[in-house]
Amino acid sequence: MKSFDPFQIAHVPVGGPAPFFILGPCALETEEFAWDMARSLKEIADRTGIHFIFKASFDKANRTSVDSFRGPGPAEGCRILGEIARELGVPVTTDIHTADQAEIAAEHIDLLQIPAFLCRQTDLLEAAARTGRAVNVKKGQFLAPWDTVNIAAKMRTFGCTSFLITERGTTFGYNNLVTDMRALHWIRKEGIPVIFDATHSVQRPGGLGGTTGGDGELAPVLARAAVATGIEGLFMEVHSDPENALSDGPNQVPLEFIEDLLVKLIAIHHASH
């Protein structure tokens, strides 16, 4: 098995003795909501002793319907996330969709995220790499695990060694995804640090006609399995009121359940390593 040199995202270690956690709502619904979620998750992270990166998206650009909620946009969204990072002392991450957004986000964001649909967009990968920030590339629903070596080669060619690949499920027929846990091992075997996205992996894309559905109750199940395999990080979208979320409500973990789940995941990690 190949290895990678450990690195840090702000103060969060990648490749350390325990996985880190990317937690937060799908979208930046309002500034007040973002602050409430960040403060709540920071308190939970402090109690459970986990390394935590706060996540929220400033633009939901890959929505099913033209009427779907988008977000505040890159300038305003990155400002909000940057202020959260500075005041609470937590690293932040968000999606970028264009090379121009990479430059805007790099001023405030610790971990730039490449959406799954854009994981092979060479210009976007290069722009993200050139910022000097750590980069998380979400594996496309259409890619085999071994195809991620080509993404890794691009990132290294562009001078970025602080990158990760996120497994987030594979298209399985229509309006469905399936997660192959073998992928986590195969990608790590290539010396690529891996994150598992437990909530997007239970999506049913377009499953509600005009919006995406999902099986949120299965996210903790997949999270437990992924942590047992040995991964660098775990991604879970969390919302204080998923039923009324403006984006991806059906697959987000309710805030009230996340602390208990984190305690169980930490115990699984210790038991299996």
N, C-alpha and C positions, 0 to 999 in steps of 0.2 A: 504494500500500500504506500502510495506517495504521501508526502506530508507538505504542509505549508508553514511559513513562518508566522507565528502569532502576531497579532496587531491589536490596536485599540481604536475604538470609536469614542472620542472624548475619553472618559474614564472607564468605559465598558470594555473588558477584555474579550477578544475573539480568539478562541483556541485555549482558553483557560480550563480550570478543573470542573467548571459547571457551565451549563448553557445560560445565555442571556435571553431576555424576553422583550419582544417588540409588542407593545400594547397600546391600544387607543381606538377611537371611533373610526369608522370608515371615512367620514367626511367632516370637514370643518363647517358645521352647520351654522353656528354663530360664534363670535369671539367669547361670549360668556360661557357657552356650552363647552368650548375647548378648554378654557381655564378650569372649569368645574371638573371635567374628566381628568385633566392632567394632575390636578391637586389630589383627587381621590386615588388615582393610580399610584402617585408618588407615595402617599401614605401607606398604601398596601405594600408597595415595594420595600419601603423601609421596615415594615413589620415582618415581612417574610424573608428579608435579607437578599433579595434577588438583584441582579443587575438589570436595569430597565431602560428602554428607549421608548419615548412617546411618539406615537404615530397618528397622523390625520392627513387627509388629502385636501389640497386647496382647489382641485378641479377634477371632477369625476367625468373625464372626457370620453370614456368607453362605455357609455350607458346604452341600454336597450332602446329607450324611447327619446325622441327629441324633447319631450316635455319633462324629462327627469331632472332632478336637482343637480347642479354642477358644483357650486362652491364660490368662494370669494375671489378666486383668481390668484396668480402667482405672487404678485407684489404684496397684496394685503395678507394672503395666507402665510407667506414666508415671514412677514413681519410679526404676525401673531405667534407663530411657532418659535421664532427667534427670541421673542420676549419671554415666552414660557421657559425656554431653555436657560436663559440667563437668570431669571428670578428663581426658578425651582431647582436649578442645578442638574437638570436631566438632559441627555442628548435627545435630539429629535430627528425624525425622518418623514419624508413625504415623496410622492410620485412626481416625476418630471416627464414631460411628453415631447419637448423640443429642445434643440441645442440652446436656444435663447433662454429657456427656463432653467437650464443647468447653471448658467451664469448668475441668474437672479437668486436661485436657491442656495448656491454655494456660499453666499454672504451670510446665511443664517442657519443652514441645515447641516447637521453632522453626518448623516447617512443619506445619500441620494438613492432613490428607488426607481428602477426601470420597470414599467408595467410589463406584464407577461406578453401582451400582444405586440410589444415593441422590442422584445429581447434580442432580435437579430438586426435592428436598425443601426448600422455601423456608425453613421454620423452622430447619433444620439449617444451611443456607447463612448465614442471618442470624446465628445463634449463633456460627458460626465467624468471620464477619466482625467481629462486635462485640468479639471478644477482642483485636483489634489485631495478632494474629499473621498471618504470611503463610499463604495457603491454596492448596492444590493440589486442584482438582476433577477427578476422573477422568471422562472423557466416557463416558456410558452406551453399552453395546454396541448399544443400540436407537436411538441418535441419529445424525442426519446431521451432518457437520462444521459446516455453517452454523447448525445449531440451537444451537451453543455461544454464539452472540452473546446469547441470552436468559439464559444462565447468567452471562455477563460483565455484562450489564445489572443483574442482581440484585445481584452483588457490589458494583458501583459504587454502586448505590442504597443499599446497607447501609454505605457508607463505606469499603469495602476496595478499594484500588488495587494492593496487593501480592498478586496472585493469578495462578495459572497454570492452564492446561487440559492434561490428559494424554490423549493418544490411546492407546487400549489395545485396538484391534481392534473389529470389528463382527460381530454375529451373522450367520452364513452357513449357513442351513439348520439342521440339528439337530446338537448337540454339536460345533460348530465355529465358528471365528472367521476372518475375513480382514482383512488390513490394507490400507487404501487410502492409499498414500503421498501422494496428492494432498491428503488431509485436512490434512497438516502445513502445506502451503503455504496452503491456504484459511483455516485458523484464524489463522495468523500474519498473513495479509493483512488481517484485521480488527483488527489491533493487539493481539492477545492472545498473550502468551508461551506457548510450547508445550513440553511434555515428551513424549517418546515412551517408552512402556512396552514394552520388547522382550520381556519374559518373559510377562506376562499376555496379550500379543497372540498367543502360540503355544499358549494353553490349548485344551483340548477339554473344555468345561464338562460335567460329568457323564459324561464319556466312558468312565470305568471302572466305570460302574454306580453304586456308592456313593460314588465320589470323582471328582475332576476329573483328566483326563489332560492330555497336552500333548506338543509336539514341541520339547523343549528345545534340540536341536541347531540349530534354525532361529532361535533368539533372536539369536545373533551375526550371522546373515545380515541380519535385519531391522534390527539396531542399526547395522550398517555403512551400510545404505541410508538410514536416518533421519538419521544424522549428516551425510551428504553433502547432504541437502536444506537444512540450516541450521536447527537447533532450539536452544532455550535450555537444555534439559536432557535427560538420558537416564536412564531408570529401569530397573534390572535387579536382580532378586532373585538372591542369591548364597548358596550353602550349602556347607559343608565336606563334607557327605555327602548329596547329594540323594536317593539311593536310600532312605535311612532318614529323610528329613525327615518331620515330623509334619503338614505342610501343603504342597501344591503342589510336591512333589518333582520331578515329571516336567518342569516348565518352568524350574526354577532352574538358573543357571549354576554349575558346580562351582568352588569357590574356587581350585583349582589352575590354572584356565584364565583367571581374570579379569584378571590383570596383563598377559598377552600380548594379550588382547583390547583392553584399554584403550590400550595402546601403538598398536595398529593403528587404533583409533578416533580417537585424537589425530592420527595421520598423515593419515587421511582428511579430518579437519576442515581441517588446514592445506593439503592439496592442493586442496580444493574451495572455499576462501574466500580 
